[in-house]
């Protein structure tokens, strides 16, 4: 179970200045989230990110009950593999009456959130390719991304399904991430 005290598995609130710790396991500066799994309930999306070793997990909670507002909260807890599985199981059990917790997609990055006329959309990188290295760090290009409507269909207004909104979605469907901004070598004079 996730610890609720200020032990090593808990990060300080985002308003607190984070000082580097001597523990590379839980120091947020010493690891990055490399893979994501999106889950949904009727009320929320849960975006679970894991580090390269799949030992550390973080959770973003995205509210789906507002048709035109974006409400995202970051869980301050750093979860272990067992703790994240327990959390997801509790969420599934707590939402059983309204459809439970459903896996949506595996992703490699979060491109952001965007709003057109009414609803917000979550943009996730679903396919990547390695394009190079910088100082030993792998650089990836985006091959595919997916757009997910954040508000649940039960709270969306007519504007979300309007011809204008659908036209905008169709325009960006294949063009938004088609171009790869590759890093080119610099030649100095």
Secondary structure, 3 states (H helix, E strand, C coil): CCCCCCCCCECCCCCCCCCCCCCCCCCCCCCCCCEEEEEECCCEEEEEEECCCCCCEEEEEEECCCCCCCCEEECCECECHHHHHHHHHHHHHHCHHHCCCEEEEEECEEEEEEECCCCEEEEEEEEEEEEEEECCEEEEEEEEEEEEECCCCCCCCHHHHCHHHHHHHHHHCCCCCCCCCCCCCCCCC
